[in-house]
Amino acid sequence: MKNSFIIFLSLLIFGSTAIQAQHELSYQLKLGDSFKIAQKAIQNIKMTMEGEDHNMTNTLAGIFDFKVQEILEDSYVIQTSFKEFMFKTESDIFGVLNDVDTSRETDIDDMEANVFKGLIDVPFYITLRKDGKITSLEGVDALLDNMVQNAGIEDNFTKELIKEGVSSQFGPESLSESIEQLTYLFPTSKVAVADSWQNEYAGDLKAQNTWTLDSYNDSEYILSGAATVQMKTNDDSIVMELEGTQDSFAVIATENGFLRSLKVEQQTKGITTMNEMGGVKVDTTLDAIITYKRL
């Protein structure tokens, strides 16, 4: 009877320990590790003015290359570059508004396409904390200069205008905020399955995220995220201010912490102010699906 009780107690303790097992979710990278990540984002936008809908679709895709260059005490220096980049904007009223794909041959006179070809294979360097937060980004000036140079423009004033335009999307702050959406996923302390933690994204897309560890094994673990989001774009002609929700689902390799896949779904709505139309305010919805996949 005593032996049976001891066995039962041992099983109870072991079972409780297994259920409450704590896991360190973080990057565990080695010098020279390299990863390619393919991104694809599709945004469906509907603007309604005086009962009439205007529907647009933005498609953005690209391939990032990451290579670990240096290991620091609590972070990594990672050489990063674009291998491919494309975006396309389509309107049910105006047709195709933009169509750029760096994998295609481009005409020498297609300035927009050549500017974005200047993104390709130009390295910049991120310092990545073990929880995925980017603490610094260097080398962006060379990236921006190459984009401007690739445009084939001689006039200095036009060069400065182009650089100012691309800096809003590919400057150090906006670029690090963009990349963090696929890296900044982890807690700062150990967690058990079903535990949750919070972080936030800044920039044009602000998100208050709550992440949960859904499952864990020796090969991979699964995270789910729920967030409230605020989106604001602000240029001379259009100001878009939207709010809504975002749901994420990530599969992470246990060995090194780098994602295998990530899917993000956004639903937002709000107002677009058309400055070139006298400040007319237009009801707007934006739904998006963004996917990342390790190649």
C-alpha positions in Angstrom: 0.0 0.0 0.0 2.8 2.3 0.9 4.7 1.5 -2.3 1.5 2.2 -4.3 1.1 5.6 -2.6 4.7 6.6 -3.4 4.3 5.6 -7.0 1.1 7.6 -7.2 2.7 10.6 -5.6 5.7 10.4 -7.9 3.5 10.3 -11.0 1.4 13.2 -9.7 4.6 15.3 -9.1 6.1 14.4 -12.5 2.8 15.1 -14.3 2.5 18.5 -12.6 6.1 19.4 -13.5 5.6 18.4 -17.1 2.5 20.5 -17.4 4.3 23.5 -15.9 7.5 23.1 -17.8 9.1 26.5 -18.5 10.6 27.3 -21.9 13.0 30.0 -23.0 11.6 31.4 -26.2 14.4 33.4 -27.8 16.9 33.5 -30.7 19.7 30.9 -30.3 21.8 31.7 -33.4 25.3 30.6 -34.4 27.9 32.6 -36.3 27.3 32.2 -40.0 23.7 31.1 -39.7 21.7 32.3 -42.7 18.0 32.4 -43.5 15.8 33.5 -46.4 12.3 34.7 -45.6 9.7 35.3 -48.3 7.0 37.9 -47.5 3.7 38.5 -49.2 1.1 41.0 -48.2 -2.3 41.7 -49.8 -4.3 44.7 -48.7 -7.9 45.1 -49.8 -9.1 48.7 -49.4 -12.6 50.1 -49.8 -13.3 53.8 -49.8 -17.0 54.9 -49.8 -17.9 58.4 -50.8 -21.5 59.6 -51.4 -22.7 56.0 -51.5 -20.1 54.9 -54.2 -17.4 52.4 -53.4 -13.8 52.6 -54.7 -11.9 49.3 -54.3 -8.2 49.0 -54.4 -5.8 46.1 -53.9 -2.1 46.5 -52.9 0.1 43.5 -53.3 3.6 43.5 -51.9 6.1 40.7 -51.9 9.8 40.3 -51.3 12.6 38.0 -50.1 14.9 39.0 -47.2 18.3 37.4 -46.6 19.6 37.3 -43.1 23.2 36.2 -42.1 24.6 36.2 -38.6 27.8 38.3 -38.6 28.6 38.7 -34.9 27.4 37.4 -31.6 27.2 39.8 -28.7 26.3 39.2 -25.0 22.5 39.5 -25.5 22.1 40.1 -29.2 23.3 39.4 -32.7 24.5 41.6 -35.5 22.8 40.3 -38.7 23.7 41.3 -42.3 20.4 41.8 -44.0 19.5 42.4 -47.7 16.6 42.4 -50.1 16.9 39.6 -52.7 13.6 40.5 -54.5 11.0 43.2 -54.1 7.6 43.8 -55.9 4.5 45.8 -55.4 1.4 46.4 -57.4 -1.6 48.7 -56.8 -4.9 48.0 -58.7 -8.1 50.1 -58.7 -11.5 49.0 -59.9 -11.9 52.5 -61.4 -8.4 53.5 -62.6 -6.9 50.1 -63.4 -3.2 49.4 -62.5 -1.6 52.3 -60.7 1.8 50.8 -59.9 3.5 47.7 -61.0 7.1 47.1 -59.9 8.9 43.8 -59.8 12.7 43.7 -59.4 12.9 40.2 -60.9 11.8 41.6 -64.3 13.9 43.3 -66.9 13.3 47.0 -66.8 13.4 49.8 -69.3 16.2 52.3 -68.7 13.5 55.1 -68.8 11.4 53.4 -66.1 12.6 55.5 -63.2 10.3 53.9 -60.5 11.3 50.4 -61.4 15.0 51.2 -61.4 14.8 53.0 -58.1 13.5 49.8 -56.4 16.0 47.7 -58.3 18.6 49.7 -56.2 17.3 47.8 -53.1 18.6 44.5 -54.3 21.7 42.9 -52.8 22.8 46.0 -50.8 23.6 44.9 -47.3 22.6 46.7 -44.1 23.0 45.5 -40.5 20.5 45.0 -37.7 21.4 44.4 -34.1 18.8 41.9 -33.0 18.1 41.3 -29.3 17.3 37.7 -28.2 13.6 38.5 -27.9 13.5 39.9 -31.4 13.6 43.6 -30.7 15.9 45.5 -33.1 18.0 47.9 -31.2 20.0 49.5 -34.1 20.1 49.4 -37.9 23.2 50.6 -39.8 24.1 50.9 -43.5 20.9 52.3 -44.7 22.5 55.4 -46.2 24.3 53.1 -48.7 21.0 51.5 -49.5 19.2 54.8 -50.1 22.1 56.2 -52.2 22.1 53.1 -54.4 18.3 53.5 -55.0 18.8 57.1 -56.0 21.9 56.3 -58.2 20.0 53.4 -59.9 17.3 55.9 -61.0 19.8 57.3 -63.5 19.0 60.9 -62.6 21.7 63.6 -62.9 19.9 66.6 -61.5 20.8 67.0 -57.8 17.5 68.5 -56.9 15.6 65.6 -58.3 18.0 63.2 -56.6 17.2 64.8 -53.2 13.5 64.5 -53.9 13.8 60.8 -54.7 15.9 60.2 -51.6 13.4 62.0 -49.4 10.6 59.9 -50.9 12.3 56.5 -50.4 13.6 57.4 -47.0 10.1 57.5 -45.6 9.8 53.7 -46.4 13.3 52.5 -46.2 15.0 54.8 -43.7 16.5 53.2 -40.6 13.4 53.8 -38.4 10.8 52.6 -40.8 12.9 49.7 -42.0 13.6 48.4 -38.5 9.9 48.8 -37.6 8.9 46.7 -40.7 11.4 43.9 -40.0 10.4 43.8 -36.3 7.0 42.5 -37.4 8.6 39.2 -38.3 11.2 39.1 -35.5 9.8 40.7 -32.4 7.7 37.8 -31.0 9.3 36.5 -27.8 9.0 37.2 -24.0 11.9 38.3 -21.9 11.5 35.5 -19.4 10.7 31.8 -19.5 7.0 30.7 -20.1 4.9 27.6 -20.0 2.4 26.4 -22.6 -0.7 28.6 -22.4 1.2 31.5 -20.8 0.9 35.0 -22.4 3.0 38.1 -22.7 2.8 41.5 -24.3 4.9 43.7 -26.6 4.2 46.5 -29.0 5.1 47.7 -32.5 5.6 51.3 -33.4 5.6 53.2 -36.7 2.8 53.7 -39.3 1.3 50.5 -37.8 1.1 50.6 -34.0 0.1 47.4 -32.4 -0.5 46.3 -28.8 0.2 42.6 -29.0 -0.7 39.8 -26.6 1.2 36.6 -27.5 0.4 33.0 -26.2 2.5 29.9 -26.3 0.1 27.4 -27.8 2.3 24.3 -28.0 6.0 23.3 -27.7 8.1 20.3 -28.7 11.7 19.5 -29.5 11.2 20.5 -33.2 9.0 23.6 -33.1 6.7 25.7 -31.1 3.5 27.6 -32.0 2.6 31.1 -31.0 -0.7 33.0 -31.5 -1.1 36.7 -31.2 -4.0 39.1 -30.8 -3.6 42.8 -31.1 -5.4 46.1 -31.3 -3.9 48.2 -34.1 -3.7 51.8 -35.2 -2.6 52.6 -38.8 -1.7 56.1 -40.0 -0.3 57.1 -43.3 0.5 60.8 -43.9 1.6 62.4 -47.1 0.8 65.6 -48.9 -2.3 64.2 -50.7 -3.8 61.6 -48.5 -4.0 61.0 -44.7 -5.4 57.6 -43.7 -6.3 56.9 -40.0 -7.6 53.5 -39.2 -8.1 51.3 -36.2 -8.9 47.6 -35.7 -7.6 44.2 -34.8 -4.8 41.9 -35.8 -4.4 38.1 -35.4 -1.2 36.2 -35.8 -0.1 32.6 -36.0 3.6 31.7 -35.9 5.5 28.4 -36.2 9.0 28.8 -34.8 12.0 26.4 -35.0 13.0 25.3 -31.5 16.6 24.9 -32.4 17.3 28.5 -33.2 14.2 30.6 -32.7 13.9 31.6 -36.3 10.4 31.5 -37.8 9.3 28.8 -40.2 6.1 30.6 -41.0 4.0 33.5 -39.8 0.5 34.5 -40.9 -1.0 37.9 -39.9 -4.6 38.9 -40.6 -5.7 42.6 -40.1 -9.2 44.2 -40.1 -9.3 47.9 -39.8 -11.6 50.8 -40.6 -11.6 54.6 -40.2 -11.3 57.8 -42.3 -9.2 58.8 -45.2 -8.7 62.6 -45.7 -8.2 63.6 -49.3 -6.2 66.8 -49.1 -6.2 67.4 -52.8 -10.0 67.4 -52.7 -10.3 70.1 -50.1 -9.9 67.8 -47.2 -12.9 65.6 -48.0 -13.2 62.7 -45.5 -13.9 59.3 -46.9 -15.1 56.2 -44.9 -12.4 53.5 -45.4 -11.9 49.8 -44.6 -8.7 47.9 -45.0 -8.3 44.2 -44.6 -4.9 42.5 -45.1 -3.3 39.1 -45.0 0.4 39.0 -44.6 2.5 35.8 -44.7 6.1 35.1 -44.0 7.7 31.8 -44.9 11.3 30.5 -44.5 12.7 29.3 -47.8 
